[in-house]
Each structure stands twice: as C-alpha cells, then as structure tokens.
Amino acid sequence: MLILTTPTIEGKKINEYLGLVTGDSLLGANMYKDMFSGVRDVVGGRTSKYEEELTNARKLALESMQKKAEEKGANAIIGTRVAYHNLGGTMGNTIMVTVFGTAVSYQK
C-alpha cells in the first residue's frame, strides 16, 4: 500500500476518496530510561534507545492506520501526517504517536 504525505498520487487517477484513517501508539518511558537519557544529555550524545522506541511506536501507528485503510478497500493513503503528543500528568512520561491521512482507491 502506498502511504504518501502528498495530497495526490502523481500520474495516477484517484477513483474514490474513502475517508480519514488514523493510527495511534503509546510509548511509555520508565525511570531507568529517563535516568540514562539524563546522563546522556549531560555528557552529550544521542539517546538512541528513545529513538528506537519512537521508531517502533511510529511503525505500530502506521500499521494500524494501514489496516483501517485496507478494511475500507483502499490501496493508498494520501496526505499522511505524523504527530507526537506528550501525555503528562497521571500518564507519567508517556508519548502518543498519531498518524492520519485520507484512504483512497486509485487506478494502478
């Protein structure tokens, strides 16, 4: 399935717009990762563990969105966006990754 950030599929005719599709994934940070990240921030360098976790969370959100698009009969998603939300408070240090776009059927 094509997943594009563009509003069209260049050189292809969109037959039907099937509606909004979304996918979400939560990333919960724990105390040990937070401490390690803090040490890395002080001494410099990248916190690769968090980067890996964010990559996995984004992948899960994209897979969820794709599944919903397939259930609508789509073969592409256009106008895709990714958003990150910090859910502080009672959720602790939790990050939600949300992806959304328009499911479409296009002529291959």
PDB file as gemmi writes it, atoms N, CA and C in Angstrom:
CRYST1    1.000    1.000    1.000  90.00  90.00  90.00 P 1                      
ATOM      1  N   MET A   1       0.843  -1.180   0.000  1.00  0.00           N  
ATOM      2  CA  MET A   1       0.000   0.000   0.000  1.00  0.00           C  
ATOM      3  C   MET A   1       0.882   1.235   0.000  1.00  0.00           C  
ATOM      4  N   LEU A   2       0.513   2.196  -0.849  1.00  0.00           N  
ATOM      5  CA  LEU A   2       1.216   3.469  -0.864  1.00  0.00           C  
ATOM      6  C   LEU A   2       0.766   4.302   0.327  1.00  0.00           C  
ATOM      7  N   ILE A   3       1.722   4.859   1.049  1.00  0.00           N  
ATOM      8  CA  ILE A   3       1.419   5.807   2.118  1.00  0.00           C  
ATOM      9  C   ILE A   3       2.245   7.044   1.808  1.00  0.00           C  
ATOM     10  N   LEU A   4       1.547   8.119   1.433  1.00  0.00           N  
ATOM     11  CA  LEU A   4       2.204   9.323   0.946  1.00  0.00           C  
ATOM     12  C   LEU A   4       1.835  10.544   1.779  1.00  0.00           C  
ATOM     13  N   THR A   5       2.745  11.500   1.852  1.00  0.00           N  
ATOM     14  CA  THR A   5       2.446  12.767   2.504  1.00  0.00           C  
ATOM     15  C   THR A   5       1.822  13.761   1.534  1.00  0.00           C  
ATOM     16  N   THR A   6       1.909  13.476   0.256  1.00  0.00           N  
ATOM     17  CA  THR A   6       1.372  14.378  -0.758  1.00  0.00           C  
ATOM     18  C   THR A   6      -0.148  14.235  -0.872  1.00  0.00           C  
ATOM     19  N   PRO A   7      -0.829  15.282  -1.370  1.00  0.00           N  
ATOM     20  CA  PRO A   7      -2.290  15.226  -1.485  1.00  0.00           C  
ATOM     21  C   PRO A   7      -2.790  14.486  -2.727  1.00  0.00           C  
ATOM     22  N   THR A   8      -1.885  14.078  -3.588  1.00  0.00           N  
ATOM     23  CA  THR A   8      -2.246  13.358  -4.809  1.00  0.00           C  
ATOM     24  C   THR A   8      -1.221  12.251  -5.053  1.00  0.00           C  
ATOM     25  N   ILE A   9      -1.512  11.408  -6.032  1.00  0.00           N  
ATOM     26  CA  ILE A   9      -0.561  10.386  -6.458  1.00  0.00           C  
ATOM     27  C   ILE A   9      -0.165  10.760  -7.879  1.00  0.00           C  
ATOM     28  N   GLU A  10       1.040  11.252  -8.024  1.00  0.00           N  
ATOM     29  CA  GLU A  10       1.476  11.779  -9.312  1.00  0.00           C  
ATOM     30  C   GLU A  10       1.319  10.748 -10.425  1.00  0.00           C  
ATOM     31  N   GLY A  11       0.655  11.151 -11.490  1.00  0.00           N  
ATOM     32  CA  GLY A  11       0.480  10.298 -12.654  1.00  0.00           C  
ATOM     33  C   GLY A  11      -0.592   9.236 -12.502  1.00  0.00           C  
ATOM     34  N   LYS A  12      -1.314   9.251 -11.399  1.00  0.00           N  
ATOM     35  CA  LYS A  12      -2.354   8.246 -11.159  1.00  0.00           C  
ATOM     36  C   LYS A  12      -3.688   8.937 -10.930  1.00  0.00           C  
ATOM     37  N   LYS A  13      -4.764   8.251 -11.322  1.00  0.00           N  
ATOM     38  CA  LYS A  13      -6.109   8.778 -11.124  1.00  0.00           C  
ATOM     39  C   LYS A  13      -6.700   8.182  -9.852  1.00  0.00           C  
ATOM     40  N   ILE A  14      -7.151   9.057  -8.950  1.00  0.00           N  
ATOM     41  CA  ILE A  14      -7.820   8.597  -7.736  1.00  0.00           C  
ATOM     42  C   ILE A  14      -9.279   8.342  -8.095  1.00  0.00           C  
ATOM     43  N   ASN A  15      -9.715   7.102  -7.892  1.00  0.00           N  
ATOM     44  CA  ASN A  15     -11.088   6.709  -8.223  1.00  0.00           C  
ATOM     45  C   ASN A  15     -12.083   7.087  -7.131  1.00  0.00           C  
ATOM     46  N   GLU A  16     -11.636   6.951  -5.858  1.00  0.00           N  
ATOM     47  CA  GLU A  16     -12.571   7.168  -4.760  1.00  0.00           C  
ATOM     48  C   GLU A  16     -11.818   7.598  -3.504  1.00  0.00           C  
ATOM     49  N   TYR A  17     -12.385   8.575  -2.815  1.00  0.00           N  
ATOM     50  CA  TYR A  17     -11.878   9.002  -1.512  1.00  0.00           C  
ATOM     51  C   TYR A  17     -12.701   8.270  -0.464  1.00  0.00           C  
ATOM     52  N   LEU A  18     -12.035   7.481   0.369  1.00  0.00           N  
ATOM     53  CA  LEU A  18     -12.728   6.596   1.301  1.00  0.00           C  
ATOM     54  C   LEU A  18     -12.763   7.103   2.734  1.00  0.00           C  
ATOM     55  N   GLY A  19     -12.186   8.252   2.978  1.00  0.00           N  
ATOM     56  CA  GLY A  19     -12.285   8.870   4.292  1.00  0.00           C  
ATOM     57  C   GLY A  19     -11.005   8.856   5.100  1.00  0.00           C  
ATOM     58  N   LEU A  20     -11.097   9.493   6.248  1.00  0.00           N  
ATOM     59  CA  LEU A  20      -9.992   9.631   7.174  1.00  0.00           C  
ATOM     60  C   LEU A  20      -9.661   8.291   7.829  1.00  0.00           C  
ATOM     61  N   VAL A  21      -8.377   8.015   7.932  1.00  0.00           N  
ATOM     62  CA  VAL A  21      -7.904   6.856   8.689  1.00  0.00           C  
ATOM     63  C   VAL A  21      -6.821   7.334   9.650  1.00  0.00           C  
ATOM     64  N   THR A  22      -6.788   6.712  10.827  1.00  0.00           N  
ATOM     65  CA  THR A  22      -5.827   7.106  11.848  1.00  0.00           C  
ATOM     66  C   THR A  22      -5.180   5.866  12.460  1.00  0.00           C  
ATOM     67  N   GLY A  23      -4.079   6.084  13.118  1.00  0.00           N  
ATOM     68  CA  GLY A  23      -3.420   5.046  13.892  1.00  0.00           C  
ATOM     69  C   GLY A  23      -2.719   5.700  15.062  1.00  0.00           C  
ATOM     70  N   ASP A  24      -2.752   5.055  16.211  1.00  0.00           N  
ATOM     71  CA  ASP A  24      -2.115   5.588  17.412  1.00  0.00           C  
ATOM     72  C   ASP A  24      -1.243   4.530  18.062  1.00  0.00           C  
ATOM     73  N   SER A  25      -0.248   4.994  18.778  1.00  0.00           N  
ATOM     74  CA  SER A  25       0.613   4.106  19.535  1.00  0.00           C  
ATOM     75  C   SER A  25       1.137   4.885  20.736  1.00  0.00           C  
ATOM     76  N   LEU A  26       1.190   4.224  21.877  1.00  0.00           N  
ATOM     77  CA  LEU A  26       1.696   4.865  23.091  1.00  0.00           C  
ATOM     78  C   LEU A  26       3.096   4.375  23.406  1.00  0.00           C  
ATOM     79  N   LEU A  27       3.924   5.294  23.833  1.00  0.00           N  
ATOM     80  CA  LEU A  27       5.289   4.990  24.233  1.00  0.00           C  
ATOM     81  C   LEU A  27       5.442   5.435  25.677  1.00  0.00           C  
ATOM     82  N   GLY A  28       5.581   4.471  26.578  1.00  0.00           N  
ATOM     83  CA  GLY A  28       5.748   4.791  27.989  1.00  0.00           C  
ATOM     84  C   GLY A  28       7.213   4.754  28.352  1.00  0.00           C  
ATOM     85  N   ALA A  29       7.709   5.854  28.875  1.00  0.00           N  
ATOM     86  CA  ALA A  29       9.107   5.913  29.305  1.00  0.00           C  
ATOM     87  C   ALA A  29       9.187   5.500  30.770  1.00  0.00           C  
ATOM     88  N   ASN A  30      10.214   4.755  31.102  1.00  0.00           N  
ATOM     89  CA  ASN A  30      10.356   4.352  32.502  1.00  0.00           C  
ATOM     90  C   ASN A  30      11.495   5.102  33.178  1.00  0.00           C  
ATOM     91  N   MET A  31      11.583   4.938  34.485  1.00  0.00           N  
ATOM     92  CA  MET A  31      12.543   5.679  35.296  1.00  0.00           C  
ATOM     93  C   MET A  31      13.983   5.412  34.851  1.00  0.00           C  
ATOM     94  N   TYR A  32      14.326   4.165  34.541  1.00  0.00           N  
ATOM     95  CA  TYR A  32      15.704   3.846  34.180  1.00  0.00           C  
ATOM     96  C   TYR A  32      16.090   4.467  32.840  1.00  0.00           C  
ATOM     97  N   LYS A  33      15.167   4.411  31.883  1.00  0.00           N  
ATOM     98  CA  LYS A  33      15.455   5.061  30.600  1.00  0.00           C  
ATOM     99  C   LYS A  33      15.596   6.565  30.789  1.00  0.00           C  
ATOM    100  N   ASP A  34      14.721   7.147  31.646  1.00  0.00           N  
ATOM    101  CA  ASP A  34      14.786   8.587  31.908  1.00  0.00           C  
ATOM    102  C   ASP A  34      16.133   8.965  32.513  1.00  0.00           C  
ATOM    103  N   MET A  35      16.613   8.160  33.494  1.00  0.00           N  
ATOM    104  CA  MET A  35      17.901   8.454  34.128  1.00  0.00           C  
ATOM    105  C   MET A  35      19.030   8.345  33.114  1.00  0.00           C  
ATOM    106  N   PHE A  36      19.013   7.277  32.303  1.00  0.00           N  
ATOM    107  CA  PHE A  36      20.057   7.082  31.292  1.00  0.00           C  
ATOM    108  C   PHE A  36      20.046   8.238  30.294  1.00  0.00           C  
ATOM    109  N   SER A  37      18.851   8.639  29.889  1.00  0.00           N  
ATOM    110  CA  SER A  37      18.717   9.738  28.948  1.00  0.00           C  
ATOM    111  C   SER A  37      19.279  11.027  29.543  1.00  0.00           C  
ATOM    112  N   GLY A  38      18.997  11.255  30.840  1.00  0.00           N  
ATOM    113  CA  GLY A  38      19.514  12.444  31.503  1.00  0.00           C  
ATOM    114  C   GLY A  38      21.031  12.465  31.531  1.00  0.00           C  
ATOM    115  N   VAL A  39      21.648  11.325  31.795  1.00  0.00           N  
ATOM    116  CA  VAL A  39      23.107  11.225  31.801  1.00  0.00           C  
ATOM    117  C   VAL A  39      23.643  11.527  30.409  1.00  0.00           C  
ATOM    118  N   ARG A  40      23.004  10.966  29.383  1.00  0.00           N  
ATOM    119  CA  ARG A  40      23.449  11.210  28.002  1.00  0.00           C  
ATOM    120  C   ARG A  40      23.326  12.686  27.651  1.00  0.00           C  
ATOM    121  N   ASP A  41      22.246  13.340  28.136  1.00  0.00           N  
ATOM    122  CA  ASP A  41      22.064  14.761  27.852  1.00  0.00           C  
ATOM    123  C   ASP A  41      23.175  15.596  28.482  1.00  0.00           C  
ATOM    124  N   VAL A  42      23.637  15.207  29.680  1.00  0.00           N  
ATOM    125  CA  VAL A  42      24.678  15.950  30.376  1.00  0.00           C  
ATOM    126  C   VAL A  42      26.026  15.768  29.687  1.00  0.00           C  
ATOM    127  N   VAL A  43      26.366  14.534  29.327  1.00  0.00           N  
ATOM    128  CA  VAL A  43      27.672  14.267  28.726  1.00  0.00           C  
ATOM    129  C   VAL A  43      27.656  14.408  27.209  1.00  0.00           C  
ATOM    130  N   GLY A  44      26.502  14.589  26.650  1.00  0.00           N  
ATOM    131  CA  GLY A  44      26.397  14.743  25.204  1.00  0.00           C  
ATOM    132  C   GLY A  44      26.087  13.433  24.522  1.00  0.00           C  
ATOM    133  N   GLY A  45      25.667  13.514  23.306  1.00  0.00           N  
ATOM    134  CA  GLY A  45      25.354  12.312  22.544  1.00  0.00           C  
ATOM    135  C   GLY A  45      23.864  12.146  22.356  1.00  0.00           C  
ATOM    136  N   ARG A  46      23.514  11.158  21.585  1.00  0.00           N  
ATOM    137  CA  ARG A  46      22.120  10.886  21.262  1.00  0.00           C  
ATOM    138  C   ARG A  46      21.598   9.780  22.166  1.00  0.00           C  
ATOM    139  N   THR A  47      20.325   9.865  22.488  1.00  0.00           N  
ATOM    140  CA  THR A  47      19.693   8.822  23.297  1.00  0.00           C  
ATOM    141  C   THR A  47      19.043   7.828  22.345  1.00  0.00           C  
ATOM    142  N   SER A  48      19.865   6.924  21.837  1.00  0.00           N  
ATOM    143  CA  SER A  48      19.426   6.015  20.786  1.00  0.00           C  
ATOM    144  C   SER A  48      18.288   5.099  21.222  1.00  0.00           C  
ATOM    145  N   LYS A  49      18.198   4.767  22.508  1.00  0.00           N  
ATOM    146  CA  LYS A  49      17.115   3.889  22.968  1.00  0.00           C  
ATOM    147  C   LYS A  49      15.769   4.564  22.749  1.00  0.00           C  
ATOM    148  N   TYR A  50      15.681   5.852  23.063  1.00  0.00           N  
ATOM    149  CA  TYR A  50      14.441   6.580  22.825  1.00  0.00           C  
ATOM    150  C   TYR A  50      14.139   6.674  21.331  1.00  0.00           C  
ATOM    151  N   GLU A  51      15.165   6.882  20.530  1.00  0.00           N  
ATOM    152  CA  GLU A  51      14.963   6.948  19.084  1.00  0.00           C  
ATOM    153  C   GLU A  51      14.405   5.629  18.563  1.00  0.00           C  
ATOM    154  N   GLU A  52      14.930   4.510  19.060  1.00  0.00           N  
ATOM    155  CA  GLU A  52      14.427   3.190  18.664  1.00  0.00           C  
ATOM    156  C   GLU A  52      12.973   3.022  19.090  1.00  0.00           C  
ATOM    157  N   GLU A  53      12.665   3.442  20.321  1.00  0.00           N  
ATOM    158  CA  GLU A  53      11.294   3.330  20.831  1.00  0.00           C  
ATOM    159  C   GLU A  53      10.333   4.175  20.009  1.00  0.00           C  
ATOM    160  N   LEU A  54      10.737   5.406  19.655  1.00  0.00           N  
ATOM    161  CA  LEU A  54       9.889   6.268  18.830  1.00  0.00           C  
ATOM    162  C   LEU A  54       9.674   5.666  17.443  1.00  0.00           C  
ATOM    163  N   THR A  55      10.725   5.097  16.880  1.00  0.00           N  
ATOM    164  CA  THR A  55      10.618   4.445  15.573  1.00  0.00           C  
ATOM    165  C   THR A  55       9.616   3.298  15.631  1.00  0.00           C  
ATOM    166  N   ASN A  56       9.703   2.484  16.684  1.00  0.00           N  
ATOM    167  CA  ASN A  56       8.767   1.363  16.841  1.00  0.00           C  
ATOM    168  C   ASN A  56       7.338   1.851  17.046  1.00  0.00           C  
ATOM    169  N   ALA A  57       7.158   2.894  17.850  1.00  0.00           N  
ATOM    170  CA  ALA A  57       5.820   3.442  18.092  1.00  0.00           C  
ATOM    171  C   ALA A  57       5.223   3.985  16.793  1.00  0.00           C  
ATOM    172  N   ARG A  58       6.030   4.685  16.000  1.00  0.00           N  
ATOM    173  CA  ARG A  58       5.560   5.227  14.726  1.00  0.00           C  
ATOM    174  C   ARG A  58       5.200   4.094  13.769  1.00  0.00           C  
ATOM    175  N   LYS A  59       6.008   3.035  13.748  1.00  0.00           N  
ATOM    176  CA  LYS A  59       5.736   1.878  12.890  1.00  0.00           C  
ATOM    177  C   LYS A  59       4.413   1.221  13.268  1.00  0.00           C  
ATOM    178  N   LEU A  60       4.165   1.043  14.564  1.00  0.00           N  
ATOM    179  CA  LEU A  60       2.900   0.451  15.013  1.00  0.00           C  
ATOM    180  C   LEU A  60       1.709   1.322  14.627  1.00  0.00           C  
ATOM    181  N   ALA A  61       1.850   2.635  14.765  1.00  0.00           N  
ATOM    182  CA  ALA A  61       0.769   3.549  14.403  1.00  0.00           C  
ATOM    183  C   ALA A  61       0.485   3.486  12.896  1.00  0.00           C  
ATOM    184  N   LEU A  62       1.539   3.435  12.094  1.00  0.00           N  
ATOM    185  CA  LEU A  62       1.369   3.331  10.635  1.00  0.00           C  
ATOM    186  C   LEU A  62       0.690   2.018  10.252  1.00  0.00           C  
ATOM    187  N   GLU A  63       1.097   0.922  10.897  1.00  0.00           N  
ATOM    188  CA  GLU A  63       0.475  -0.380  10.610  1.00  0.00           C  
ATOM    189  C   GLU A  63      -1.010  -0.365  10.960  1.00  0.00           C  
ATOM    190  N   SER A  64      -1.361   0.263  12.075  1.00  0.00           N  
ATOM    191  CA  SER A  64      -2.757   0.369  12.488  1.00  0.00           C  
ATOM    192  C   SER A  64      -3.561   1.173  11.467  1.00  0.00           C  
ATOM    193  N   MET A  65      -3.003   2.302  11.020  1.00  0.00           N  
ATOM    194  CA  MET A  65      -3.673   3.139  10.033  1.00  0.00           C  
ATOM    195  C   MET A  65      -3.851   2.375   8.714  1.00  0.00           C  
ATOM    196  N   GLN A  66      -2.817   1.654   8.292  1.00  0.00           N  
ATOM    197  CA  GLN A  66      -2.879   0.895   7.042  1.00  0.00           C  
ATOM    198  C   GLN A  66      -3.970  -0.174   7.108  1.00  0.00           C  
ATOM    199  N   LYS A  67      -4.066  -0.850   8.227  1.00  0.00           N  
ATOM    200  CA  LYS A  67      -5.089  -1.887   8.395  1.00  0.00           C  
ATOM    201  C   LYS A  67      -6.488  -1.288   8.251  1.00  0.00           C  
ATOM    202  N   LYS A  68      -6.709  -0.137   8.853  1.00  0.00           N  
ATOM    203  CA  LYS A  68      -8.015   0.526   8.753  1.00  0.00           C  
ATOM    204  C   LYS A  68      -8.314   0.939   7.315  1.00  0.00           C  
ATOM    205  N   ALA A  69      -7.289   1.379   6.595  1.00  0.00           N  
ATOM    206  CA  ALA A  69      -7.469   1.765   5.196  1.00  0.00           C  
ATOM    207  C   ALA A  69      -7.816   0.542   4.344  1.00  0.00           C  
ATOM    208  N   GLU A  70      -7.137  -0.571   4.589  1.00  0.00           N  
ATOM    209  CA  GLU A  70      -7.422  -1.806   3.854  1.00  0.00           C  
ATOM    210  C   GLU A  70      -8.846  -2.272   4.104  1.00  0.00           C  
ATOM    211  N   GLU A  71      -9.329  -2.122   5.343  1.00  0.00           N  
ATOM    212  CA  GLU A  71     -10.697  -2.513   5.667  1.00  0.00           C  
ATOM    213  C   GLU A  71     -11.725  -1.671   4.908  1.00  0.00           C  
ATOM    214  N   LYS A  72     -11.339  -0.456   4.519  1.00  0.00           N  
ATOM    215  CA  LYS A  72     -12.225   0.415   3.737  1.00  0.00           C  
ATOM    216  C   LYS A  72     -12.111   0.136   2.240  1.00  0.00           C  
ATOM    217  N   GLY A  73     -11.184  -0.740   1.860  1.00  0.00           N  
ATOM    218  CA  GLY A  73     -10.989  -1.056   0.452  1.00  0.00           C  
ATOM    219  C   GLY A  73      -9.984  -0.155  -0.244  1.00  0.00           C  
ATOM    220  N   ALA A  74      -9.172   0.548   0.514  1.00  0.00           N  
ATOM    221  CA  ALA A  74      -8.181   1.465  -0.059  1.00  0.00           C  
ATOM    222  C   ALA A  74      -6.935   0.721  -0.512  1.00  0.00           C  
ATOM    223  N   ASN A  75      -6.250   1.312  -1.490  1.00  0.00           N  
ATOM    224  CA  ASN A  75      -4.943   0.797  -1.877  1.00  0.00           C  
ATOM    225  C   ASN A  75      -3.860   1.866  -1.741  1.00  0.00           C  
ATOM    226  N   ALA A  76      -4.237   3.012  -1.110  1.00  0.00           N  
ATOM    227  CA  ALA A  76      -3.273   4.074  -0.828  1.00  0.00           C  
ATOM    228  C   ALA A  76      -3.829   4.981   0.272  1.00  0.00           C  
ATOM    229  N   ILE A  77      -2.904   5.692   0.906  1.00  0.00           N  
ATOM    230  CA  ILE A  77      -3.270   6.725   1.874  1.00  0.00           C  
ATOM    231  C   ILE A  77      -2.496   7.974   1.474  1.00  0.00           C  
ATOM    232  N   ILE A  78      -3.220   9.062   1.290  1.00  0.00           N  
ATOM    233  CA  ILE A  78      -2.578  10.319   0.889  1.00  0.00           C  
ATOM    234  C   ILE A  78      -2.704  11.343   2.014  1.00  0.00           C  
ATOM    235  N   GLY A  79      -1.883  12.395   1.931  1.00  0.00           N  
ATOM    236  CA  GLY A  79      -1.933  13.463   2.920  1.00  0.00           C  
ATOM    237  C   GLY A  79      -1.570  13.008   4.319  1.00  0.00           C  
ATOM    238  N   THR A  80      -0.709  12.028   4.426  1.00  0.00           N  
ATOM    239  CA  THR A  80      -0.356  11.450   5.723  1.00  0.00           C  
ATOM    240  C   THR A  80       0.459  12.429   6.562  1.00  0.00           C  
ATOM    241  N   ARG A  81       0.101  12.497   7.834  1.00  0.00           N  
ATOM    242  CA  ARG A  81       0.818  13.336   8.799  1.00  0.00           C  
ATOM    243  C   ARG A  81       1.114  12.509  10.040  1.00  0.00           C  
ATOM    244  N   VAL A  82       2.182  12.887  10.729  1.00  0.00           N  
ATOM    245  CA  VAL A  82       2.571  12.233  11.983  1.00  0.00           C  
ATOM    246  C   VAL A  82       2.612  13.312  13.060  1.00  0.00           C  
ATOM    247  N   ALA A  83       2.013  13.007  14.216  1.00  0.00           N  
ATOM    248  CA  ALA A  83       2.011  13.950  15.331  1.00  0.00           C  
ATOM    249  C   ALA A  83       2.454  13.224  16.599  1.00  0.00           C  
ATOM    250  N   TYR A  84       3.151  13.956  17.449  1.00  0.00           N  
ATOM    251  CA  TYR A  84       3.623  13.418  18.718  1.00  0.00           C  
ATOM    252  C   TYR A  84       3.007  14.247  19.843  1.00  0.00           C  
ATOM    253  N   HIS A  85       2.479  13.569  20.868  1.00  0.00           N  
ATOM    254  CA  HIS A  85       1.828  14.247  21.986  1.00  0.00           C  
ATOM    255  C   HIS A  85       2.426  13.737  23.286  1.00  0.00           C  
ATOM    256  N   ASN A  86       2.779  14.662  24.174  1.00  0.00           N  
ATOM    257  CA  ASN A  86       3.278  14.292  25.498  1.00  0.00           C  
ATOM    258  C   ASN A  86       2.079  14.222  26.433  1.00  0.00           C  
ATOM    259  N   LEU A  87       1.789  13.029  26.930  1.00  0.00           N  
ATOM    260  CA  LEU A  87       0.659  12.827  27.824  1.00  0.00           C  
ATOM    261  C   LEU A  87       1.168  12.806  29.257  1.00  0.00           C  
ATOM    262  N   GLY A  88       1.477  13.958  29.788  1.00  0.00           N  
ATOM    263  CA  GLY A  88       1.992  14.062  31.151  1.00  0.00           C  
ATOM    264  C   GLY A  88       0.890  13.826  32.167  1.00  0.00           C  
ATOM    265  N   GLY A  89       1.093  14.307  33.363  1.00  0.00           N  
ATOM    266  CA  GLY A  89       0.094  14.162  34.416  1.00  0.00           C  
ATOM    267  C   GLY A  89       0.020  12.746  34.923  1.00  0.00           C  
ATOM    268  N   THR A  90      -1.196  12.203  34.992  1.00  0.00           N  
ATOM    269  CA  THR A  90      -1.392  10.857  35.542  1.00  0.00           C  
ATOM    270  C   THR A  90      -0.810   9.774  34.642  1.00  0.00           C  
ATOM    271  N   MET A  91      -0.540  10.098  33.381  1.00  0.00           N  
ATOM    272  CA  MET A  91       0.029   9.118  32.450  1.00  0.00           C  
ATOM    273  C   MET A  91       1.546   9.014  32.590  1.00  0.00           C  
ATOM    274  N   GLY A  92       2.131   9.799  33.493  1.00  0.00           N  
ATOM    275  CA  GLY A  92       3.586   9.761  33.648  1.00  0.00           C  
ATOM    276  C   GLY A  92       4.253  10.408  32.455  1.00  0.00           C  
ATOM    277  N   ASN A  93       5.341   9.854  32.028  1.00  0.00           N  
ATOM    278  CA  ASN A  93       6.089  10.392  30.896  1.00  0.00           C  
ATOM    279  C   ASN A  93       5.761   9.560  29.659  1.00  0.00           C  
ATOM    280  N   THR A  94       4.525   9.671  29.183  1.00  0.00           N  
ATOM    281  CA  THR A  94       4.046   8.867  28.070  1.00  0.00           C  
ATOM    282  C   THR A  94       3.928   9.724  26.821  1.00  0.00           C  
ATOM    283  N   ILE A  95       4.363   9.181  25.703  1.00  0.00           N  
ATOM    284  CA  ILE A  95       4.251   9.879  24.421  1.00  0.00           C  
ATOM    285  C   ILE A  95       3.305   9.095  23.534  1.00  0.00           C  
ATOM    286  N   MET A  96       2.355   9.808  22.916  1.00  0.00           N  
ATOM    287  CA  MET A  96       1.444   9.176  21.969  1.00  0.00           C  
ATOM    288  C   MET A  96       1.848   9.603  20.558  1.00  0.00           C  
ATOM    289  N   VAL A  97       1.993   8.627  19.696  1.00  0.00           N  
ATOM    290  CA  VAL A  97       2.277   8.883  18.287  1.00  0.00           C  
ATOM    291  C   VAL A  97       0.971   8.670  17.528  1.00  0.00           C  
ATOM    292  N   THR A  98       0.549   9.687  16.782  1.00  0.00           N  
ATOM    293  CA  THR A  98      -0.671   9.617  15.993  1.00  0.00           C  
ATOM    294  C   THR A  98      -0.319   9.852  14.535  1.00  0.00           C  
ATOM    295  N   VAL A  99      -0.828   8.998  13.658  1.00  0.00           N  
ATOM    296  CA  VAL A  99      -0.688   9.200  12.217  1.00  0.00           C  
ATOM    297  C   VAL A  99      -2.089   9.264  11.629  1.00  0.00           C  
ATOM    298  N   PHE A 100      -2.251  10.083  10.597  1.00  0.00           N  
ATOM    299  CA  PHE A 100      -3.560  10.197   9.969  1.00  0.00           C  
ATOM    300  C   PHE A 100      -3.401  10.607   8.516  1.00  0.00           C  
ATOM    301  N   GLY A 101      -4.378  10.204   7.723  1.00  0.00           N  
ATOM    302  CA  GLY A 101      -4.362  10.524   6.308  1.00  0.00           C  
ATOM    303  C   GLY A 101      -5.705  10.166   5.690  1.00  0.00           C  
ATOM    304  N   THR A 102      -5.800  10.315   4.385  1.00  0.00           N  
ATOM    305  CA  THR A 102      -7.019  10.019   3.651  1.00  0.00           C  
ATOM    306  C   THR A 102      -6.847   8.721   2.872  1.00  0.00           C  
ATOM    307  N   ALA A 103      -7.717   7.758   3.161  1.00  0.00           N  
ATOM    308  CA  ALA A 103      -7.697   6.483   2.433  1.00  0.00           C  
ATOM    309  C   ALA A 103      -8.317   6.705   1.062  1.00  0.00           C  
ATOM    310  N   VAL A 104      -7.662   6.198   0.032  1.00  0.00           N  
ATOM    311  CA  VAL A 104      -8.169   6.341  -1.334  1.00  0.00           C  
ATOM    312  C   VAL A 104      -8.007   5.039  -2.104  1.00  0.00           C  
ATOM    313  N   SER A 105      -8.767   4.967  -3.169  1.00  0.00           N  
ATOM    314  CA  SER A 105      -8.606   3.899  -4.147  1.00  0.00           C  
ATOM    315  C   SER A 105      -8.131   4.562  -5.426  1.00  0.00           C  
ATOM    316  N   TYR A 106      -7.026   4.094  -5.959  1.00  0.00           N  
ATOM    317  CA  TYR A 106      -6.504   4.699  -7.192  1.00  0.00           C  
ATOM    318  C   TYR A 106      -6.311   3.623  -8.249  1.00  0.00           C  
ATOM    319  N   GLN A 107      -6.330   4.089  -9.492  1.00  0.00           N  
ATOM    320  CA  GLN A 107      -6.140   3.190 -10.625  1.00  0.00           C  
ATOM    321  C   GLN A 107      -4.662   2.940 -10.821  1.00  0.00           C  
ATOM    322  N   LYS A 108      -4.247   1.677 -10.736  1.00  0.00           N  
ATOM    323  CA  LYS A 108      -2.826   1.337 -10.873  1.00  0.00           C  
ATOM    324  C   LYS A 108      -2.382   1.375 -12.310  1.00  0.00           C  
TER     325      LYS A 108                                                      
END                                                                             
